[in-house]
Amino acid sequence: MQSKIRTDLGTISIEKEVIARIAGLSAMECYGVVGMAAKSLRDGLVHLLKIESLSKGVVLESLDNGELVIDLHIIVEYGTNLAAIADTLQGNVRYTVEEHVGMRVREVNIIIEGVRTE
């Protein structure tokens, strides 16, 4: 999937990986988020992703009308308010993606995969 923006001077194409990375970096800026998560197909365990692999914790869906649906798989810090984290994440990611990419974000779904207790 590519985001295509048409201008008077031509077309701008933005790869799915770029949009996912922007969403992942935006999510990491939010208080209480330890990192992005990915579930291993081999053993079914959830793993904390390194900064280079943030986009693996982001699932994008492009709707027919050009809007995006973003799913964020995250790990949070123990003792934080999960509803507050999710609310902050949704607003921050929506704003950042819309500002940087120029596409409207319909939904930002938060999937909390784990809690870090250290």
N, C-alpha and C positions, 0 to 999 in steps of 0.2 A: 504494500500500500504506500502510495506517495500522496503527499499533500501538494496540490497544484494551485498556484495563485496566478491568475492572468492579469497582466498589466498592459498599458499602452506600448511598452517597449518589448514585451515578450512574456514568457511563462517562467515562473519560479517553481521548481520541484523540491520538496523536502521529504527525505526518506523517513520511513517508519522508525528506524533506529534513532534518528536525531530527535524526533518528537518524544520517544520513550525515554531517552537520556535527559531531556529537558524536564520531563515530568518526574523522573527519579531524583534528579538533583534538587528540584523544588521540594520534593517530599522530605529529603534529608535535612533541609533547613528548619523543619518544624520541630518544636520542643517535644521531647518524649519519644521520637522516632530513633531507634538504634540503627536501623538499616533496612534494606530491601531484602526480601526472602525469595527463595526458590525451592520448590519441592523436588527432591531427587527421584527420578523414575526408577532407579535401581533399588533403593531401600525404602522409599516413601517418607524419608525424614526431611525436615525443613532445614535449609542451610542459610546462614547469613552471607549475603553477597558482598564482595569487595567493591570499592568505588568504581573500578573499571568495568564491572558487570552489572551496574544498576539497572540497565534496561531489561535484564532478564526477569526482574520483579515487577515489570509493567506490561500489562496486556492492553493493546489498543484495538478498538473496533471503529471502523469508519462507516457511518450511516449513509444511506443513499442521498440524503440532502446535504452532505458535506460536513455534518457534525461529527464529533468524536465522542466515544465512550471510553473512559480510562479506568482500568482495574489496577489498583496498587496492592501488592502483597508485601506487608511490612512486619517488622519485629519491633515491639515497643519496650520501653523501660518499665520495670516493675514499680508499682506504686503511683503510676500516673493515671489520670482520668481518661479512660478510653474514648468516651463520647466527645470530650473536649479535643483530644488529639485528632479524631476522625473529622470533626467539624473544621478545625484549623487546616488540616490537610486538604480537604475538599475545596475550600476557598482559595488557598495558596496555589495549589496545582492548577485549578481552573484559570485563575488570573494569569499565572505565569505562562501557561501554554497558549492561551488566547492572545496575550501580548506579544510573545516571541514568534508564534507560528502563524497567527492570523486566522485560525480556524475556531469556530464556536465549539465549546465543550458542553455537551448535553448532560453527561453524568460523570462523576468521579466516585467509583465504588472502592471502598476500603475493605481489604481482607486482612485481618490481624492473624498472622500465622504463628506467632510465638511471643513470649515475654522473656526478656533478659533479666535475670535475678542478681547478677554480679554487681 
